Amino acid sequence: MPVDYEVTYILRPGLEDEEADKRVTAISGSVTSHGGEVLNSEKLGKKRLAFEIKNVREGIYAVLRFRSNPDVAKELERQLGLNEDVLRALLVRLDKNALEAEKAGPPP
C-alpha cells in the first residue's frame, strides 16, 4: 500500500544552478523509475547550515514529496547516501493526521 513520504536533502554548494537542477530532477526521476509517484519537488536554494558538514558551511536545500511503497523509499534513501553531491538527507514518512492538519492550515 503506497505511503506519503518527504525527503529533505542538502546538495554541495559548489554546484551551478543548472547542475543542481539536474540533480533534483534525477532524484525525482529515481522515485518514478522505481514505481513511486512524485507529488512535489522544490529546490529551496542556497542556505547557511546550522553546523559544518564535511568542512562546508552552506548548501543547496531541496524537498521532495512522493507516494510509494516502503521499498522505494528505502532505495531512495540508499541512493542519496551514495551520491557524493548530497551532503545530508532526511527521509520521513508523513502521517495522515499531519497531512490533514497541513491542508486545514494554521489554527485561527
Order of alpha helices (4+ residues) and beta strands (2+ residues): beta-alpha-beta-beta-alpha-beta-alpha
